[in-house]
Amino acid sequence: MMAGPRCVVLLSGKRKTGKDYVANILQTRFTSEVCSIMRLSAPLKSQYAKEHNLDFSRLLDASEYKEHYRADMIRWGEERRNQDPAFFCQLAIQGPGADNPVWVISDARRLTDLQYFREHYPQTVTVRLEAEEAVRIERGFVFTPGVDDAESECGLDGVKDWDWRLKNNHHQELEDQLTLLLNHVQSTLS
């Protein structure tokens, strides 16, 4: 059995706050041999695509295709989570890169996600990404009833004890904060 990661960076935030963008920056700065990006939504989307005869790769990107199925995927995923709250967390960490020392979970959305990683990986660093609504709209955000008011977007709104809160309204603001986060993660590897 593998020893597990030395650091888990658990990213959370509303749609269009830059979770994937930040995950990619972290992986680039540490290299893919050190840092793996793991998405809780990937196993959900994979299974959903199989059961509904859809294109899995198109469900992974930020496309209209994914947006068309988003509300039903959320409903379907909730049914699976009600049966086993850790189901998608456990699947996500079994993929490629599970032996790397740094894991970036790019899409924590529920209290059960935080609980799972904090309980099983005490070296978890929780990060909440935030961006002003006007900035999110510039990035393509459009409020969608049944999506943006569902648990998948609002389940962590009440959490107060984030290890880090990163503002992602403009590049330099984010870059300054990322430097501090990167230094912290690097210190866990020393």
N, C-alpha and C positions, 0 to 999 in steps of 0.2 A: 504494500500500500504506500502511496506517495505521502510525503510529509505535508503537503499543502503549501499554499502561498505564504510568503513572508509579509505581504501586505495586500489587502483587498480595498480598492477604492470604489465605493458604492455611489454612483451618480444618480441624482434625482432632479426633476424639474418639469415644469409644464412643457407642452408642445412648443417647439421653436425657440427654446431657451439655449440650445446648443449642446445637448448631451453627447450626441455622436461626434460633434466637432471637437469637444474637449477630450473625449475618449481617444480620438485619433491623434490629437496633439500629445497626450500622455504616452501613447504607444510609440509615436515617432521619436519623442525625446529619450525614451528608455530602450528602444528597439523592440522588434517583435520577438526576439529571442529571450527578452527579459519580461516583457509586458504583453499580456493577452487581453483582448477585448472580448467579453462574454456578454451576450444579450439574453435577458430573460425572455424576451419576446421571440427569439429565434426558434426555440423548440415549440412554442405555442403556434407560431406561424407555420412551421413545418407540418405539424400534425393537422392544423386547420386546413392547409392546402391539400394534404392527402385526402382528408375526409370530404372535401368539397370540390376536388378535381380542379385546383387552381394552380397558377404559376408561383411557386414558392419564392423564387428570386425577385419577382416583382412585388411581393408582399414585404420584402426586406428594405426596399428603398423608399424614398420620400415622394412617391408618385401618387397620381390620382387613382391608379389601380388599387393601391393600398387603402387610400382614403375611402374608396367605394365600399370596401369590406370591413372597415375599421369597427363600426358599431356592432356588427354581428360577431366579429372576432372577439370583441370585449365580452359580449354576452356568453359566447362559447367558452372563453377562458375562465370567466367567473364560475361557470358550472364545474370546470375541472378543479379550480382552486377550492371550491366548497368541499369537494371530495378529499383533497389533500393540499393544504396551503403551501407546502414546500415543493410540490411536484415540479414546477417550472424552474425553480432554483436548483434543484438536484440535477435536472436534465442539462441545464446551461453549463454547469461546471464539469461535465463529463466530456466536453468537446475538445477540439484541438487547443493546445496551449495550457492545458490543465496542470502541466508540470512546471510552468514558468513561475518565478518568484513574485511577480506582481500581476494581480488580476484587476481589470477595470470592468465592473458591472455597469453597463452604460444606461440601464433603464429600470432602476428600482422605482416601483410605483405604489407599493402597499406596505402597511405596517408589518405584515408577515414576511415581506422581503427583508426589511431591516432586522427583524427578530431572527430570521434564519441565519443571516450572515454574522450578526453580532454574537449569536449563540455558538455557532460552529467555527467561526474564525475571529477570535478576540482582537486580532490586529486589523480589523475593519475600520476604515476611515470613511465616514459618511459626508457626502458633499451635496449641497443643494444649489443648483444653478438657477439664477433669477435673471429676468430681463423685463424691461418695461413693456407694457402691452403694445405701444406704438412700434417698438423695435421688433417685437414678435410679428406684428402685422406686416412690417416691411419684409420679413423673412417668409411670408406666405401664410401666416396664421389667420384662420377664419373660424370664429366660434361656431361649433357644431353641437347642437343639442343632442344629448344621449352619449356624447363623447367627452366634451369639455366640462360637463357637470357630473360625470360618472366617477366611480372610485378610481379608475385607471388614471385619471388626471387630478383628482382631488384627495385621494386617500392619504397623502402625506402632508396636506396643507397645515394641519395642526401640530406637526412635529416642531419642537422648539430646540431640541438638543443636537443639532447638526454639528459635526466637528468643524466643518467649513461651509461658508456661504460665499459663493462666487457670483459677482455681478457681471453679466455678459451683455452690456449695452453697446460697448465699442471695444475695438481691438486692444488698445493700450491698457485700458482698465482691466480687462481680462488677463492680459499678459503679465501685469504686475502681480496679480493674485496667484496665477499659475506658477510663477517662479517660487513663491512661498510654499505652495502645495507640493511642487516637485521636490523641493529641498526636504520637506517633511517625509515624503515617500522614500527618497534616497537614504535618509537617515535610518529607516527601518531595514535597509539592505546592508548596512555597515556592520 
